[in-house]
Amino acid sequence: MARESESGLPIEPVYGPADLTGWDPAARLGEPGTYPYTRGVYPTMYTGRPWTMRQYAGFGTAAESNARYRQLIAHGTTGLSVAFDLPTQMGHDSDAPLAHGEVGKVGVAIDSVEDMRVLFDGIPLDQVSTSMTINAPAALLLLLYQLVAEEQGVPADRLTGTIQNDVLKEYIARGTYIFPPGPSLRLTADIFKYCSAEIPKWNTISISGYHMAEAGASPAQEIAFTLADGIEYVRTAVAAGMDVDDFAPRLSFFFVARTTLLEEVAKFRAARRIWARVMKEDFGARDPKSWMLRFHTQTAGVQLTAQQPQVNLVRVAVQALGAVLGGTQSLHTNSFDEAIALPTEKSARLALRTQQVLAYETDVPATVDPFAGSYAVERLTDDVEAAALDLMRKVEDLGGAEAAIERGFQKAEIERNAYRIAQETDSGERVVVGVNRFRLDEEEPYEPLRVDPAIEARQTERLAALRAGRDRSAVESALAALKKAAQGEENVLYPMKEALRERATVGEVCGALREVWGSYVPSEAF
């Protein structure tokens, strides 16, 4: 009897030639590093060097996060990945009433260029690649990073990294939006243009399915809604007058890796094939780099359990293996204790060691796309692709990703799938080791990392000192120039950078834009 995959597709007990009748390897696979990139975006993949090993970190104050980054670099991390606290993600300063109780909790608090300077103190920005998980205020954090690089004497064309900058998925899955979708897309296009001219090696967006998966999306939903968002961003940039090949090579994606290894490998392969076809055939991109779906992967936080947390070490290893077999370009492995609290230094190091074992002790990196030609994986790849394309057509029928978001379509589809997963878990049909099977009568004690509650007071003091020591009239003039640009068609990043240089805060800059663009109020569900 066939089992069902996470996407509700059948997984047969045995696969054979009959499951790939009429299947053309030349058309469906090609060679590694060539269209349609099913087998990977680079010809050699990991045979020359491993994927970038990122560790997502950031908590409390900028000084505390800086110390953690230095530890990660010393342990062999090859790329930094910054987590910001909720007020920063929502464009509020640490002393704002809405920020109370959340400062420094789920990431680092960044209120101004002074905090960003502390965050990267002693870290040469021309020698590290930095990914910043920030969306609605992504332009601000990128400009703060550039300002700190300028202070280090690092030219913008030497900076490498990524801003997530995927605000569409915020309306679908996370909720840390600020402005309505229309102005948010305009800001995204301005970022594309700015980076093309000023920071050419920067990845301007990481179009994210990860958070949709964490909210309950199936693998097919994850790639369908992510790629639909990608199409919306490309359309927006083209409508703003950009040539597709001027920005598409800097687009990147962000996916989850679950424990269901075979379907995850199939998902990554299907996503590459769909995106290559969309960019080449629908948008007429000519540069092969525009056809490539390059992506970062993070292991599935939603699958981590607070019960028997050490079992998460096994889960993360399996998830990471799926990401590598699926051809990821960079990878973050979650720490085993993240279902309880922010990771400790020891657990973060173990998560990194998991990647290093895969890279240096296994033979997985020795050959490109080892599952190519597998009856099971090729059939699963085709099935996931077909399911994703069906969902993408439904989004298009509603007028595209932005229009579908306004109707609540993607959110409703994900919520239905999340409810199915919850029912299966509650009934025991879906086994979760340590939760509904193989439980312990008494859990072992575990002491999680605690964030100092005094952080909020210290950040408030820093903000008061910043406001007292800056040129108030210069800040007000810079914010006025920003609002004028937002009212017209000028690229807002140039006046935004000047405001931040004058030590305007994140909250003040976002507040100025709120005055012009308004705030988003979600509609009823689809």
Secondary structure, 3 states (H helix, E strand, C coil): CCEECCCCCEECCCCCHHHHCCCCHHHHCCCCCCCCCCCCCCCCHHHCCCCEEEEEECCECHHHHHHHHHHHHHCCCCEEEEEECHHHHCCCCCCCHHHCCCCCCCCECCCCHHHHHHHCCCCCCCCCEEEEECCCCHHHHHHHHHHHHHHHCCCHHHCEEEECCCCHHHHHHHCCCCCCHHHHHHHHHHHHHHHHHHCCCEECEEEECHHHHHCCCCHHHHHHHHHHHHHHHHHHHHHCCCCHHHHHHHEEEEEEECCCHHHHHHHHHHHHHHHHHHHHHHCCCCCHHHHCCCEEEEECHHHCCCCCCCHHHHHHHHHHHHHHHCCCCEEECCCCCCCCCCCCHHHHHHHHHHHHHHHHHCCHHHCCCCCCCCHHHHHHHHHHHHHHHHHHHHHHHCCCHHHHHHHCHHHHHHHHHHHHHHHHHHHCCCCCECCCECCCCCCCCCCCCCCCCCHHHHHHHHHHHHHHHCCHHHHHHHHHHHHHHHHCCCCCHHHHHHHHHCCCCHHHHHHHHHHHHCCCCCCCCC
